[in-house]
Amino acid sequence: MTPFSTLQSGLVFHGYAASPDDHWFGWLVQRLSAIGIPTTVPALPDSLSPDAARWQETIRDAVGEPDAGTLIVAHSLGCLAVIRHLASLTGEWRLGGLVLVSGFMDPLPALPELDQFIGDGCDITGLAERIDRISLIRSDDDPLVPPAHTDRLAGLLGATARVVPGAGHFLGIDGHTTLPAALDAITS
């Protein structure tokens, strides 16, 4: 397991209908930078009408081939896009840390407009073996991503999702402008 002190850079990827300035992203960037992990939040194109290929290209350009010093945090649809990028990598790569917040790979009953983007999810066979630290975070009352979806993804990655009670979908409009659970997942 890679200690957080060896992480050298971080990336935070937003989800559907979001931007780098939304929710808790800026707060996490500030906290990570303060402990020596310079972090950015790349803008994924057309977040109100996401295109899987364009998101993949943006993530590929931002992440490149990760290494043990790289941390990636993603929220919601950004989780699936990041997982697809990692699953597409070949060669001998490693990732120091992966934190997925409200992650999923299955169609969302509350957001059928994302069915085309989601498709059949992604084959993640062998992915967990290349990632030093994996953490998933979910709420017990997420109105957009059923908790069972995040739990299924966690199981496929050999992890257990950490539950933050009453946090919904971790949106700024619901008062979630900080996310201590994500920082704890990285630093503990």
N, C-alpha and C positions, 0 to 999 in steps of 0.2 A: 504494500500500500504506500503510495506516494504521500509524504507529509506535505501539508500546504506550503511549508516554507520553501519547497523546491519548485513551486509554481512560479513561472516567470512572466506569463501573460494570460489575459483572460478575454473572452468574448461572450457577450450576452445577446441572444437572438430573441426578438419579439415574435408575437404571433399575429393571427388574423385581426384586421382592423386596428392595429396598434402601430406605434412609432417608437423610435429610440427614446423619446422624451416621456413616455407613458409609464404608468403604474409604479413599480419599485425599481425600475432599471437604473435610473440615475443614482438612487440611494446606494444600490449594491456596487455600482462603479466607484463611487466615492469611498465606500468602506474597503473594497479590495485594493484600490490604489493606495489607501492609507497604510495598508499592511504590506506594501511592496509588490502587489500584483497589478501592474497597469492593465486596465480593462477598457474595452470599447464596446459600443452597441451599434453594429452596422444596420443601416436601414434596408429592410427587405422591400423590394419594389411592389407597388400597387397592393398594399396590404388589405384594401377593401375588396379587391378582385385578384386574389393570389394565383399565380401561375407556378406550378411545381417546377418546371424547367428553369424559369427565371430565378426562383428562390434558390434552387440548387447551384446555379451559376454564381450568384452573389455569395452564398456560403462557401463555395469552393474558392472563390477569390479571396475571401476574408480569412479562411482557415488554412487553406493549402493543405500540406501534409502535416498533421499535428505531431507533437513529440511529448515526452513525459513532463515538460515544463508548461504545457498548454492546458488551460481550463476552459471549458465551454459550459455556459448556463443557457437554457432555453425555456421558453414559456409556450404552452399550448401547441398551436400548429407549428411553431418554430421547432418544437421537439421532434416532430416527424421529419421536418426538412433536414435538421441536423443529423438525425439517425440515418436518413437516406444518404447523406453525404459520406458519413463515416462508413456505411456499408458498401459504398462504391469504391472505397480506397483499396489499392493493391499494394503489394510490397510489405516491407517491415516497418509499420508505423505503430506508434503508441500514443495514448492520450492520458495526460496526468489526472484529469478530473472531468466528470460529466454530471451536471445537476439538471434534472428535468422537472419542471414545475407544471402540473396538470398535463402531463404527457399522455399520449395515446397513439394508437395505430389503426383504430377501427372507426368506421363511420359514426358520426355524432347525430343522434336523433334530433337534437335541438338546432343543428346547423346543417340541414341537407344541402345547402348551397356549396358546401365544401366536399361533397361526395366525390367529385371528379378529381380534386387535388389529393384526397386521401386514397382513393382507389382501393387496392388490396393491401395497403400498408407497406410493409417492407420486410424482407428476409433479413433477420439480424443474427443468423447462426454464426457463432464464433466472435461476435462483436465484443462481448463482455471480456473476453480473454485479452483484448488489446487496450483495455481501459483500466487504469490503476485504481480509481475511486469512482463509484457510481452511486448517485443518490437520486431518489425520486421523492417528490413532495406533492401531496394532494390535500384537498379539503374533504370533509365528510358531507358537504352540502353543495358541491359544485353544480350549478344549473346547466352548464354547457358540456362538460366532460364528465360522464358518469364515473364515479369512483372506481367501479369495476374495470373500466378501460385502463386507468392508470395502474391498478393492481396487476392486470394482465401483462402490461408492458414491463412492470417491475419484475414479475416472475420470469419473463423471457430473458431479462438481463441478469437474472440471479440475485436480485435485490428485493428489499421490502420497502414499500412506500411509507414515508413518514407522513402522518396525518396531522394537519393543523385544523383543529375544530372550528367550524363556523366561518371559514375564510372564503367561501364561494369559489370564484374563479381567479382569485388574487388580482382583482382589478382596482385601479386607482379610484374609479368612480364609486367603488364600494368601501373606500377608505384604506386600501392597501398600497400605501406609498413607501412602505418598508417591508422587508421580508427577512426577519432574523433567522428563520428556519433555513434559508438558503445560505446565509453567511455561516451559520453553525455547521451545515453540511460540509462546507469547504474547510473551515478552520478547526474542526474537532476530529 
